[in-house]
Amino acid sequence: MDIFIPIGIGFVINLVVFIVCKILKQSNNKSLLLCLISFIAVLLSSFIIGSWLGMGIGVISSGMLIFVILTVLVIAFVPHNKDDSTLI
């Protein structure tokens, strides 16, 4: 049960990154690309840090990856307007 806390933290971090990108008038593709880049940066930093702390950061990055995958699926399958700025 304790594994869900860092996964949830990673999910919320990428949600905040996505919302900030949408507030700055980015398209969905650019926002998702920035979320993917943040996931890769956190994953690489967990490998560099190593040890138990790096493992915890790696679990946080898995939550970030889950957010990216779910958001891509939602954007792909939910019908939306052609105007991309109406999402948020």
DRENTORKOL-3810 file (N, C-alpha, C; in nm, 4 decimals):
REM DRENTORKOL-3810
@n.u->0.0813; n.v->-0.1189; n.w->0.0000; ca.u->0.0000; ca.v->0.0000; ca.w->0.0000; c.u->0.0861; c.v->0.1259; c.w->0.0000
@n.u->0.2041; n.v->0.1185; n.w->0.0594; ca.u->0.2891; ca.v->0.2366; ca.w->0.0669; c.u->0.3508; c.v->0.2738; c.w->-0.0668
@n.u->0.3486; n.v->0.1845; n.w->-0.1632; ca.u->0.4063; ca.v->0.2138; ca.w->-0.2939; c.u->0.3203; c.v->0.3151; c.w->-0.3704
@n.u->0.1908; n.v->0.3235; n.w->-0.3359; ca.u->0.1014; ca.v->0.4131; ca.w->-0.4082; c.u->0.1251; c.v->0.5598; c.w->-0.3747
@n.u->0.1844; n.v->0.5888; n.w->-0.2615; ca.u->0.2099; ca.v->0.7284; ca.w->-0.2244; c.u->0.3109; c.v->0.7935; c.w->-0.3195
@n.u->0.4306; n.v->0.7345; n.w->-0.3436; ca.u->0.5212; ca.v->0.7988; ca.w->-0.4386; c.u->0.4698; c.v->0.7955; c.w->-0.5829
@n.u->0.3947; n.v->0.6908; n.w->-0.6186; ca.u->0.3363; ca.v->0.6885; ca.w->-0.7526; c.u->0.2359; c.v->0.8023; c.w->-0.7667
@n.u->0.1559; n.v->0.8249; n.w->-0.6640; ca.u->0.0606; ca.v->0.9365; ca.w->-0.6658; c.u->0.1296; c.v->1.0715; c.w->-0.6686
@n.u->0.2419; n.v->1.0823; n.w->-0.5985; ca.u->0.3186; ca.v->1.2075; ca.w->-0.6013; c.u->0.3690; c.v->1.2358; c.w->-0.7424
@n.u->0.4206; n.v->1.1334; n.w->-0.8099; ca.u->0.4661; ca.v->1.1510; ca.w->-0.9482; c.u->0.3529; c.v->1.1874; c.w->-1.0411
@n.u->0.2367; n.v->1.1248; n.w->-1.0205; ca.u->0.1193; ca.v->1.1558; ca.w->-1.1020; c.u->0.0785; c.v->1.3016; c.w->-1.0849
@n.u->0.0756; n.v->1.3477; n.w->-0.9597; ca.u->0.0350; ca.v->1.4865; ca.w->-0.9317; c.u->0.1381; c.v->1.5850; c.w->-0.9858
@n.u->0.2672; n.v->1.5512; n.w->-0.9770; ca.u->0.3712; ca.v->1.6403; ca.w->-1.0297; c.u->0.3533; c.v->1.6598; c.w->-1.1793
@n.u->0.3301; n.v->1.5512; n.w->-1.2525; ca.u->0.3113; ca.v->1.5657; ca.w->-1.3966; c.u->0.1780; c.v->1.6325; c.w->-1.4292
@n.u->0.0778; n.v->1.6149; n.w->-1.3454; ca.u->-0.0486; ca.v->1.6858; ca.w->-1.3651; c.u->-0.0267; c.v->1.8361; c.w->-1.3525
@n.u->0.0515; n.v->1.8773; n.w->-1.2548; ca.u->0.0820; ca.v->2.0196; ca.w->-1.2369; c.u->0.1611; c.v->2.0729; c.w->-1.3575
@n.u->0.2578; n.v->1.9948; n.w->-1.4058; ca.u->0.3347; ca.v->2.0359; ca.w->-1.5239; c.u->0.2421; c.v->2.0520; c.w->-1.6435
@n.u->0.1484; n.v->1.9590; n.w->-1.6627; ca.u->0.0549; ca.v->1.9657; ca.w->-1.7741; c.u->-0.0351; c.v->2.0876; c.w->-1.7628
@n.u->-0.0866; n.v->2.1150; n.w->-1.6436; ca.u->-0.1758; ca.v->2.2303; ca.w->-1.6241; c.u->-0.1010; c.v->2.3610; c.w->-1.6471
@n.u->0.0218; n.v->2.3699; n.w->-1.5982; ca.u->0.1007; ca.v->2.4920; ca.w->-1.6199; c.u->0.1257; c.v->2.5123; c.w->-1.7692
@n.u->0.1552; n.v->2.4050; n.w->-1.8407; ca.u->0.1764; ca.v->2.4163; ca.w->-1.9856; c.u->0.0494; c.v->2.4615; c.w->-2.0562
@n.u->-0.0666; n.v->2.4093; n.w->-2.0139; ca.u->-0.1922; ca.v->2.4500; ca.w->-2.0755; c.u->-0.2263; c.v->2.5950; c.w->-2.0414
@n.u->-0.1903; n.v->2.6408; n.w->-1.9209; ca.u->-0.2139; ca.v->2.7805; ca.w->-1.8842; c.u->-0.1284; c.v->2.8722; c.w->-1.9714
@n.u->-0.0085; n.v->2.8255; n.w->-2.0067; ca.u->0.0800; ca.v->2.9041; ca.w->-2.0925; c.u->0.0459; c.v->2.8892; c.w->-2.2408
@n.u->-0.0732; n.v->2.8368; n.w->-2.2709; ca.u->-0.1288; ca.v->2.8267; ca.w->-2.4063; c.u->-0.0493; c.v->2.7326; c.w->-2.4966
@n.u->0.0016; n.v->2.6237; n.w->-2.4415; ca.u->0.0683; ca.v->2.5225; ca.w->-2.5220; c.u->-0.0368; c.v->2.4261; c.w->-2.5765
@n.u->-0.0051; n.v->2.3606; n.w->-2.6873; ca.u->-0.0956; ca.v->2.2602; ca.w->-2.7409; c.u->-0.0846; c.v->2.1330; c.w->-2.6572
@n.u->-0.1761; n.v->2.0411; n.w->-2.6815; ca.u->-0.1722; ca.v->1.9147; ca.w->-2.6076; c.u->-0.0437; c.v->1.8383; c.w->-2.6367
@n.u->0.0000; n.v->1.8391; n.w->-2.7630; ca.u->0.1212; ca.v->1.7662; ca.w->-2.7988; c.u->0.2446; c.v->1.8226; c.w->-2.7286
@n.u->0.2568; n.v->1.9545; n.w->-2.7248; ca.u->0.3713; ca.v->2.0156; ca.w->-2.6575; c.u->0.3651; c.v->1.9922; c.w->-2.5066
@n.u->0.2460; n.v->1.9979; n.w->-2.4505; ca.u->0.2317; ca.v->1.9745; ca.w->-2.3066; c.u->0.2696; c.v->1.8317; c.w->-2.2712
@n.u->0.2254; n.v->1.7366; n.w->-2.3526; ca.u->0.2605; ca.v->1.5968; ca.w->-2.3269; c.u->0.4090; c.v->1.5713; c.w->-2.3496
@n.u->0.4672; n.v->1.6403; n.w->-2.4450; ca.u->0.6105; ca.v->1.6257; ca.w->-2.4678; c.u->0.6893; c.v->1.6768; c.w->-2.3478
@n.u->0.6481; n.v->1.7884; n.w->-2.2906; ca.u->0.7150; ca.v->1.8394; ca.w->-2.1712; c.u->0.6958; c.v->1.7459; c.w->-2.0515
@n.u->0.5789; n.v->1.6831; n.w->-2.0409; ca.u->0.5574; ca.v->1.5845; ca.w->-1.9339; c.u->0.6465; c.v->1.4630; c.w->-1.9544
@n.u->0.6633; n.v->1.4205; n.w->-2.0796; ca.u->0.7506; ca.v->1.3065; ca.w->-2.1083; c.u->0.8960; c.v->1.3411; c.w->-2.0804
@n.u->0.9363; n.v->1.4620; n.w->-2.1140; ca.u->1.0739; ca.v->1.5056; ca.w->-2.0862; c.u->1.0982; c.v->1.5120; c.w->-1.9355
@n.u->0.9996; n.v->1.5589; n.w->-1.8594; ca.u->1.0171; ca.v->1.5633; ca.w->-1.7141; c.u->1.0260; c.v->1.4219; c.w->-1.6563
@n.u->0.9504; n.v->1.3277; n.w->-1.7121; ca.u->0.9615; ca.v->1.1884; ca.w->-1.6680; c.u->1.1014; c.v->1.1344; c.w->-1.6940
@n.u->1.1549; n.v->1.1588; n.w->-1.8135; ca.u->1.2882; ca.v->1.1092; ca.w->-1.8481; c.u->1.3944; c.v->1.1734; c.w->-1.7592
@n.u->1.3801; n.v->1.3032; n.w->-1.7310; ca.u->1.4776; ca.v->1.3713; ca.w->-1.6455; c.u->1.4773; c.v->1.3144; c.w->-1.5040
@n.u->1.3591; n.v->1.2877; n.w->-1.4498; ca.u->1.3512; ca.v->1.2319; ca.w->-1.3148; c.u->1.4042; c.v->1.0885; c.w->-1.3134
@n.u->1.3746; n.v->1.0111; n.w->-1.4165; ca.u->1.4242; ca.v->0.8737; ca.w->-1.4223; c.u->1.5768; c.v->0.8708; c.w->-1.4317
@n.u->1.6340; n.v->0.9564; n.w->-1.5156; ca.u->1.7800; ca.v->0.9614; ca.w->-1.5264; c.u->1.8444; c.v->1.0096; c.w->-1.3969
@n.u->1.7804; n.v->1.1045; n.w->-1.3301; ca.u->1.8372; ca.v->1.1508; ca.w->-1.2028; c.u->1.8314; c.v->1.0408; c.w->-1.0968
@n.u->1.7316; n.v->0.9544; n.w->-1.1031; ca.u->1.7266; ca.v->0.8439; ca.w->-1.0070; c.u->1.8399; c.v->0.7453; c.w->-1.0315
@n.u->1.8781; n.v->0.7252; n.w->-1.1576; ca.u->1.9917; ca.v->0.6382; ca.w->-1.1865; c.u->2.1227; c.v->0.7017; c.w->-1.1413
@n.u->2.1329; n.v->0.8320; n.w->-1.1548; ca.u->2.2556; ca.v->0.9010; ca.w->-1.1142; c.u->2.2694; c.v->0.9023; c.w->-0.9625
@n.u->2.1606; n.v->0.9265; n.w->-0.8912; ca.u->2.1645; ca.v->0.9310; ca.w->-0.7446; c.u->2.1906; c.v->0.7920; c.w->-0.6877
@n.u->2.1180; n.v->0.6921; n.w->-0.7385; ca.u->2.1380; ca.v->0.5548; ca.w->-0.6938; c.u->2.0929; c.v->0.5314; c.w->-0.5512
@n.u->2.1248; n.v->0.4154; n.w->-0.4969; ca.u->2.0958; ca.v->0.3746; ca.w->-0.3608; c.u->1.9449; c.v->0.3747; c.w->-0.3353
@n.u->1.9031; n.v->0.3827; n.w->-0.2084; ca.u->1.7624; ca.v->0.3790; ca.w->-0.1738; c.u->1.6885; c.v->0.5054; c.w->-0.2157
@n.u->1.7555; n.v->0.6186; n.w->-0.2061; ca.u->1.6919; ca.v->0.7437; ca.w->-0.2472; c.u->1.6623; c.v->0.7421; c.w->-0.3964
@n.u->1.7558; n.v->0.6915; n.w->-0.4754; ca.u->1.7337; ca.v->0.6825; ca.w->-0.6201; c.u->1.6202; c.v->0.5886; c.w->-0.6543
@n.u->1.6038; n.v->0.4832; n.w->-0.5756; ca.u->1.4935; ca.v->0.3903; ca.w->-0.5997; c.u->1.3592; c.v->0.4587; c.w->-0.5734
@n.u->1.3530; n.v->0.5399; n.w->-0.4693; ca.u->1.2297; ca.v->0.6135; ca.w->-0.4408; c.u->1.1968; c.v->0.7136; c.w->-0.5496
@n.u->1.2990; n.v->0.7804; n.w->-0.6002; ca.u->1.2771; ca.v->0.8753; ca.w->-0.7096; c.u->1.2354; c.v->0.8011; c.w->-0.8357
@n.u->1.2880; n.v->0.6803; n.w->-0.8554; ca.u->1.2462; ca.v->0.5991; ca.w->-0.9698; c.u->1.0995; c.v->0.5606; c.w->-0.9621
@n.u->1.0505; n.v->0.5331; n.w->-0.8419; ca.u->0.9082; ca.v->0.5015; ca.w->-0.8249; c.u->0.8235; c.v->0.6253; c.w->-0.8526
@n.u->0.8701; n.v->0.7413; n.w->-0.8124; ca.u->0.7992; ca.v->0.8658; ca.w->-0.8443; c.u->0.7920; c.v->0.8844; c.w->-0.9950
@n.u->0.9006; n.v->0.8521; n.w->-1.0662; ca.u->0.8991; ca.v->0.8666; ca.w->-1.2116; c.u->0.8024; c.v->0.7681; c.w->-1.2766
@n.u->0.7786; n.v->0.6540; n.w->-1.2136; ca.u->0.6799; ca.v->0.5618; ca.w->-1.2705; c.u->0.5393; c.v->0.6213; c.w->-1.2633
@n.u->0.5101; n.v->0.6949; n.w->-1.1583; ca.u->0.3825; ca.v->0.7659; ca.w->-1.1516; c.u->0.3714; c.v->0.8721; c.w->-1.2593
@n.u->0.4831; n.v->0.9353; n.w->-1.2905; ca.u->0.4840; ca.v->1.0354; ca.w->-1.3976; c.u->0.4575; c.v->0.9685; c.w->-1.5322
@n.u->0.5136; n.v->0.8497; n.w->-1.5535; ca.u->0.4906; ca.v->0.7764; ca.w->-1.6774; c.u->0.3456; c.v->0.7316; c.w->-1.6878
@n.u->0.2870; n.v->0.6895; n.w->-1.5778; ca.u->0.1461; ca.v->0.6506; ca.w->-1.5783; c.u->0.0585; c.v->0.7686; c.w->-1.6189
@n.u->0.0908; n.v->0.8885; n.w->-1.5701; ca.u->0.0140; ca.v->1.0071; ca.w->-1.6088; c.u->0.0231; c.v->1.0317; c.w->-1.7588
@n.u->0.1431; n.v->1.0210; n.w->-1.8146; ca.u->0.1607; ca.v->1.0460; ca.w->-1.9578; c.u->0.0808; c.v->0.9448; c.w->-2.0395
@n.u->0.0871; n.v->0.8184; n.w->-2.0021; ca.u->0.0146; ca.v->0.7150; ca.w->-2.0767; c.u->-0.1360; c.v->0.7367; c.w->-2.0678
@n.u->-0.1874; n.v->0.7639; n.w->-1.9483; ca.u->-0.3315; ca.v->0.7859; ca.w->-1.9333; c.u->-0.3786; c.v->0.9101; c.w->-2.0071
@n.u->-0.2996; n.v->1.0155; n.w->-2.0057; ca.u->-0.3381; ca.v->1.1383; ca.w->-2.0744; c.u->-0.3395; c.v->1.1191; c.w->-2.2255
@n.u->-0.2424; n.v->1.0456; n.w->-2.2773; ca.u->-0.2413; ca.v->1.0168; ca.w->-2.4215; c.u->-0.3654; c.v->0.9366; c.w->-2.4596
@n.u->-0.4012; n.v->0.8380; n.w->-2.3788; ca.u->-0.5206; ca.v->0.7582; ca.w->-2.4082; c.u->-0.6472; c.v->0.8423; c.w->-2.4010
@n.u->-0.6567; n.v->0.9293; n.w->-2.3010; ca.u->-0.7758; ca.v->1.0139; ca.w->-2.2887; c.u->-0.7862; c.v->1.1102; c.w->-2.4062
@n.u->-0.6761; n.v->1.1724; n.w->-2.4435; ca.u->-0.6789; ca.v->1.2678; ca.w->-2.5549; c.u->-0.7086; c.v->1.1961; c.w->-2.6858
@n.u->-0.6606; n.v->1.0721; n.w->-2.7010; ca.u->-0.6827; ca.v->0.9982; ca.w->-2.8254; c.u->-0.8268; c.v->0.9508; c.w->-2.8406
@n.u->-0.8899; n.v->0.9113; n.w->-2.7309; ca.u->-1.0211; ca.v->0.8486; ca.w->-2.7419; c.u->-1.1387; c.v->0.9368; c.w->-2.7048
@n.u->-1.1160; n.v->1.0495; n.w->-2.6413; ca.u->-1.2254; ca.v->1.1391; ca.w->-2.6056; c.u->-1.2424; c.v->1.2403; c.w->-2.7181
@n.u->-1.3629; n.v->1.2513; n.w->-2.7733; ca.u->-1.3833; ca.v->1.3485; ca.w->-2.8804; c.u->-1.3692; c.v->1.4914; c.w->-2.8282
@n.u->-1.3046; n.v->1.5755; n.w->-2.9071; ca.u->-1.2830; ca.v->1.7139; ca.w->-2.8668; c.u->-1.2933; c.v->1.8031; c.w->-2.9898
@n.u->-1.3033; n.v->1.9325; n.w->-2.9626; ca.u->-1.3112; ca.v->2.0300; ca.w->-3.0710; c.u->-1.1774; c.v->2.0416; c.w->-3.1424
@n.u->-1.1797; n.v->2.0979; n.w->-3.2614; ca.u->-1.0533; ca.v->2.1205; ca.w->-3.3311; c.u->-0.9732; c.v->2.2319; c.w->-3.2665
@n.u->-1.0419; n.v->2.3227; n.w->-3.1974; ca.u->-0.9736; ca.v->2.4288; ca.w->-3.1246; c.u->-0.9114; c.v->2.3694; c.w->-2.9984
@n.u->-0.7800; n.v->2.3624; n.w->-2.9939; ca.u->-0.7089; ca.v->2.2947; ca.w->-2.8857; c.u->-0.7102; c.v->2.3751; c.w->-2.7570
@n.u->-0.7405; n.v->2.5026; n.w->-2.7625; ca.u->-0.7320; ca.v->2.5864; ca.w->-2.6430; c.u->-0.8552; c.v->2.5728; c.w->-2.5531
@n.u->-0.9563; n.v->2.4972; n.w->-2.5939; ca.u->-1.0771; ca.v->2.4857; ca.w->-2.5124; c.u->-1.0654; c.v->2.3792; c.w->-2.4052
@n.u->-0.9513; n.v->2.3072; n.w->-2.3980; ca.u->-0.9353; ca.v->2.2018; ca.w->-2.2979; c.u->-0.9342; c.v->2.2597; c.w->-2.1576
@n.u->-0.8572; n.v->2.3637; n.w->-2.1383; ca.u->-0.8492; ca.v->2.4276; ca.w->-2.0056; c.u->-0.8716; c.v->2.5760; c.w->-2.0222
END
